[in-house]
């Protein structure tokens, strides 16, 4: 009788142990993540902070803490991690321990200043805007790459790039330098040489084209006009350069809807009415279409342009002053009718 009791008790204990063991196994290796998604782990995050970010993905967040403790996982690695529905806690801990994060797509368009660029990038990677500006303007980096605070903006070519989310400010800057070098292929360098411009001069001319027209289809024509003036030794007389000066004087939020005659007399090396040739540096961040528009500028006889009031957003081009005068007067009348004084 006693023997049967012992056997029965042992069997019960084995069943209980089996249930407990199965529950432990299920907790560690069973399906736990409830949905697909990504989490972002900041540099220096604690395990507690990591667990908090997992609450939307796990039915019981404390189970993650338990598994992490058993696997001696205490220091999360920063980055963006892709979680898959059905992932076990064991796999989740292994993923976060491995640092096997997924890259993020970082995009930016034409930013007028490094500060604005930094703000845009800070929305997409971990580095904050202050750290990014500091890295971009690091004197040692600028000197090493023959850049200045005014010309550094040209190193950043608007496009979409892939980074790890926890990329540092210096890491972002350094990769953008590599992308800049990669952008200037032998073909582009050869085209710049053929049209008689250095790389930095192409960027400066492209920045004027960029600001002159938002119409990509029109940019080769505009580039051709400025190249005609440049090759003839004429002043470029680019209004975007005047607007650049005004914004330098009054702040980036200063709105200029109409360039006045008095503005054309401002003493500045960027005044393309008073000075011949190109400004000292670019006046904006040109995108690829503007750069290639300069390298492949349209060959024509245009030397003058103004806003085409019959097709707002585009320009009316002219080969001589007589035709330009008619276009300009038409534009001035339109401005007056709109009540645009500045």
Number of C-alpha atoms within 10 A of each C-alpha: 6 7 8 9 10 11 12 12 12 12 12 12 12 12 12 12 12 12 12 12 12 13 13 13 12 14 19 22 16 17 16 25 22 16 14 12 13 16 16 18 22 18 15 11 13 15 16 11 13 20 17 12 16 18 14 15 19 19 13 14 16 14 16 25 19 14 19 21 11 10 12 10 15 14 13 21 22 22 24 23 21 17 19 16 14 13 17 20 24 19 16 22 20 15 17 21 16 11 14 15 21 15 17 17 13 18 13 17 15 18 19 17 16 23 17 15 21 23 17 18 20 18 12 17 23 21 22 17 21 14 14 24 19 15 21 23 19 14 14 11 16 16 11 8 12 10 17 15 13 15 19 19 25 22 20 22 20 18 12 12 14 12 17 19 23 23 18 18 23 18 16 19 20 15 16 16 16 11 15 15 11 10 13 13 11 10 10 16 16 13 18 21 14 11 15 12 16 14 15 16 17 24 30 25 28 29 26 27 31 28 21 21 18 13 14 13 12 18 25 23 22 28 27 23 26 26 22 21 19 16 12 12 11 17 17 27 19 19 20 23 25 24 22 21 20 18 15 11 10 10 11 13 7 12 12 16 11 14 15 13 8 7 16 17 12 15 11 14 16 24 26 21 21 15 16 17 18 22 19 13 21 25 28 26 29 29 23 15 18 30 25 20 25 28 26 18 21 19 13 11 13 20 21 24 21 19 20 16 18 11 9 9 12 18 21 18 20 19 14 13 13 10 14 19 15 11 21 20 12 16 18 16 12 14 16 10 9 9 9 12 11 10
